[in-house]
Amino acid sequence: MKTIIKALAAASFVIAAGAAYAVDMGTPQEAATLVKKAAAYLKATDRKKALAEFNDPKGKFVDRDLYIFVLDLKGNVVALGSDTVRKTVGMNLSDMRDVDGRYFVRNMLTMATTTGSGWVDFKFPNHLKNDAIEAKVNYIQKVDDLIIGCGAFKF
């Protein structure tokens, strides 16, 4: 009987810890909402000011593990709200592939120029989980000659 109680207690702890962890991470829907907010801000604000705001890791376009990124139509990183991968600003990522060999940045470029917005699935290291490779989805939206995006891990 004590073994069953200990097992149930351990299972409850694992479930509670998982739920708490999930709360700390943004959802795909929240990522899409952040992109739409950023797109509206870019349209309503001076471009230089908007890009500076998107680059601010403590700004209004960063929420937990969600952050805005901006690419030009060639795949160059124009803005990135994450301190973790800030070094990619100015780099061209069009040849970047996930662990399954998918050119996910190229997929974003194609989607932006054909449909204007949508979801791109890929696998990416989760820095909150010791870089474990996990399924992620980016929502992107084209605004003029820029692509605004935000990704969320699927859980």
The 8 nearest C-alpha neighbors of each residue, nearest first, counted from 0:
[[1, 3, 2, 4, 5, 6, 7, 8],
 [2, 0, 4, 3, 5, 6, 7, 8],
 [1, 3, 5, 0, 4, 6, 7, 8],
 [2, 4, 6, 0, 1, 5, 7, 8],
 [3, 5, 1, 7, 6, 2, 8, 0],
 [6, 4, 8, 2, 3, 7, 9, 1],
 [5, 7, 3, 9, 4, 8, 2, 10],
 [8, 6, 10, 4, 9, 5, 11, 3],
 [7, 9, 5, 11, 6, 10, 4, 12],
 [8, 10, 12, 6, 7, 11, 5, 13],
 [9, 11, 7, 13, 12, 8, 6, 14],
 [12, 10, 8, 14, 9, 13, 15, 7],
 [11, 13, 9, 15, 10, 14, 16, 8],
 [14, 12, 16, 10, 11, 15, 17, 9],
 [13, 15, 17, 11, 16, 12, 18, 10],
 [16, 14, 18, 12, 17, 13, 11, 19],
 [17, 15, 19, 13, 18, 14, 12, 20],
 [18, 16, 20, 14, 15, 19, 13, 21],
 [17, 19, 21, 15, 20, 16, 14, 22],
 [18, 20, 16, 22, 17, 21, 15, 23],
 [21, 19, 17, 23, 22, 18, 16, 24],
 [20, 22, 18, 24, 23, 19, 17, 154],
 [21, 23, 19, 20, 24, 18, 25, 17],
 [24, 22, 20, 21, 63, 19, 25, 64],
 [25, 23, 21, 22, 64, 63, 26, 20],
 [24, 26, 65, 29, 151, 64, 63, 23],
 [25, 27, 29, 28, 151, 30, 24, 152],
 [26, 28, 30, 151, 29, 31, 25, 136],
 [29, 27, 31, 30, 26, 32, 25, 151],
 [28, 30, 32, 26, 31, 27, 25, 33],
 [31, 29, 27, 33, 149, 28, 32, 150],
 [32, 30, 34, 28, 33, 29, 138, 35],
 [31, 33, 29, 35, 30, 34, 36, 28],
 [32, 34, 36, 30, 31, 35, 37, 29],
 [35, 33, 37, 31, 36, 32, 148, 38],
 [34, 36, 38, 32, 37, 33, 39, 31],
 [35, 37, 33, 39, 34, 38, 32, 40],
 [38, 36, 40, 34, 35, 39, 33, 41],
 [39, 37, 35, 41, 40, 36, 34, 42],
 [38, 40, 42, 36, 37, 41, 43, 35],
 [39, 41, 37, 43, 38, 42, 44, 36],
 [42, 40, 38, 44, 39, 49, 43, 37],
 [41, 43, 39, 40, 44, 38, 142, 45],
 [44, 42, 40, 41, 39, 45, 38, 46],
 [45, 43, 41, 40, 42, 46, 49, 48],
 [44, 46, 48, 47, 49, 41, 43, 42],
 [47, 45, 49, 48, 44, 41, 50, 42],
 [48, 46, 50, 49, 45, 51, 44, 52],
 [47, 49, 51, 45, 46, 50, 52, 44],
 [48, 50, 46, 52, 51, 47, 41, 45],
 [51, 49, 53, 47, 52, 48, 78, 46],
 [52, 50, 54, 48, 49, 53, 47, 55],
 [51, 53, 49, 55, 50, 54, 58, 48],
 [52, 54, 50, 51, 80, 55, 60, 78],
 [55, 53, 80, 79, 51, 78, 52, 50],
 [54, 56, 58, 52, 57, 80, 53, 51],
 [57, 55, 80, 81, 58, 82, 54, 61],
 [58, 56, 55, 61, 59, 80, 60, 62],
 [59, 57, 55, 60, 56, 61, 52, 53],
 [58, 60, 61, 57, 52, 62, 53, 55],
 [61, 59, 58, 66, 53, 67, 62, 33],
 [60, 62, 66, 59, 65, 58, 56, 80],
 [63, 61, 65, 64, 66, 60, 25, 59],
 [62, 64, 65, 24, 23, 61, 25, 66],
 [65, 63, 24, 62, 25, 66, 61, 151],
 [66, 64, 62, 63, 61, 25, 30, 149],
 [67, 65, 61, 80, 149, 60, 81, 62],
 [66, 68, 149, 80, 148, 60, 79, 53],
 [67, 69, 79, 148, 78, 147, 149, 80],
 [68, 70, 147, 78, 77, 146, 76, 148],
 [71, 69, 76, 146, 77, 75, 74, 145],
 [70, 72, 145, 75, 73, 74, 146, 144],
 [71, 73, 74, 145, 144, 108, 70, 146],
 [74, 72, 71, 75, 93, 108, 91, 70],
 [75, 73, 93, 91, 92, 71, 70, 72],
 [74, 76, 91, 70, 90, 71, 73, 89],
 [75, 77, 70, 88, 89, 90, 78, 69],
 [76, 78, 70, 69, 88, 89, 75, 71],
 [79, 77, 69, 54, 68, 76, 50, 88],
 [78, 80, 68, 54, 81, 67, 85, 53],
 [79, 81, 54, 56, 66, 55, 53, 67],
 [82, 80, 83, 56, 79, 85, 84, 66],
 [81, 83, 85, 84, 56, 80, 79, 86],
 [84, 82, 81, 85, 86, 126, 80, 56],
 [83, 85, 86, 82, 81, 87, 79, 88],
 [84, 86, 82, 87, 81, 83, 88, 79],
 [87, 85, 84, 88, 83, 89, 90, 82],
 [86, 88, 90, 85, 84, 89, 76, 79],
 [89, 87, 76, 90, 86, 77, 85, 78],
 [88, 90, 76, 75, 77, 87, 91, 86],
 [91, 89, 87, 75, 88, 76, 92, 74],
 [90, 92, 75, 74, 93, 76, 89, 73],
 [93, 91, 95, 94, 74, 75, 90, 104],
 [92, 94, 74, 104, 105, 95, 91, 73],
 [95, 93, 92, 96, 102, 105, 104, 91],
 [96, 94, 92, 93, 102, 104, 97, 103],
 [97, 95, 102, 101, 100, 103, 94, 98],
 [96, 98, 100, 99, 101, 122, 121, 123],
 [99, 97, 100, 122, 96, 101, 123, 132],
 [98, 100, 97, 101, 96, 122, 121, 102],
 [99, 101, 96, 97, 98, 102, 103, 95],
 [102, 100, 96, 97, 103, 99, 121, 98],
 [103, 101, 96, 105, 104, 95, 106, 94],
 [102, 104, 106, 105, 101, 96, 107, 121],
 [103, 105, 107, 106, 93, 102, 108, 95],
 [106, 104, 108, 107, 102, 93, 103, 109],
 [105, 107, 103, 109, 104, 108, 110, 102],
 [106, 108, 104, 110, 105, 109, 111, 103],
 [109, 107, 105, 111, 106, 110, 72, 112],
 [110, 108, 106, 112, 111, 107, 113, 105],
 [109, 111, 107, 113, 108, 114, 112, 106],
 [110, 112, 115, 108, 141, 109, 116, 113],
 [111, 113, 109, 110, 115, 114, 108, 141],
 [114, 112, 110, 111, 115, 109, 116, 108],
 [113, 115, 110, 116, 111, 112, 117, 109],
 [116, 114, 111, 141, 140, 112, 113, 110],
 [117, 115, 140, 139, 111, 114, 141, 110],
 [116, 118, 138, 139, 140, 110, 119, 115],
 [117, 119, 138, 137, 136, 139, 120, 116],
 [118, 120, 137, 136, 107, 138, 121, 106],
 [121, 119, 136, 135, 137, 118, 122, 134],
 [122, 120, 135, 134, 136, 97, 103, 123],
 [123, 121, 134, 133, 135, 97, 132, 98],
 [122, 124, 132, 133, 125, 135, 97, 134],
 [125, 123, 132, 130, 131, 126, 133, 122],
 [126, 124, 130, 131, 127, 128, 132, 123],
 [127, 125, 130, 128, 129, 124, 131, 83],
 [126, 128, 125, 129, 130, 64, 131, 124],
 [127, 129, 126, 125, 130, 131, 124, 132],
 [128, 130, 126, 131, 127, 125, 124, 132],
 [131, 129, 124, 125, 126, 128, 132, 127],
 [130, 132, 124, 125, 129, 128, 133, 126],
 [133, 131, 124, 123, 125, 130, 122, 134],
 [134, 132, 122, 123, 131, 135, 124, 125],
 [133, 135, 122, 153, 152, 121, 123, 136],
 [136, 134, 152, 122, 121, 153, 151, 120],
 [135, 137, 120, 150, 119, 151, 121, 152],
 [138, 136, 150, 119, 149, 118, 139, 148],
 [137, 139, 118, 31, 148, 117, 149, 150],
 [140, 138, 148, 116, 147, 117, 137, 146],
 [139, 141, 116, 147, 146, 115, 148, 111],
 [140, 142, 146, 115, 111, 145, 116, 147],
 [143, 141, 145, 144, 146, 140, 38, 147],
 [142, 144, 145, 141, 146, 42, 72, 71],
 [145, 143, 142, 72, 71, 146, 141, 70],
 [146, 144, 71, 142, 143, 141, 70, 72],
 [145, 147, 141, 70, 69, 140, 71, 142],
 [148, 146, 69, 140, 139, 68, 141, 34],
 [149, 147, 139, 68, 138, 67, 34, 69],
 [148, 150, 67, 30, 137, 138, 66, 34],
 [151, 149, 137, 136, 30, 138, 135, 65],
 [152, 150, 27, 135, 136, 26, 25, 30],
 [151, 153, 135, 134, 154, 136, 150, 133],
 [152, 154, 135, 134, 151, 136, 27, 26],
 [153, 152, 21, 134, 26, 133, 135, 151]]
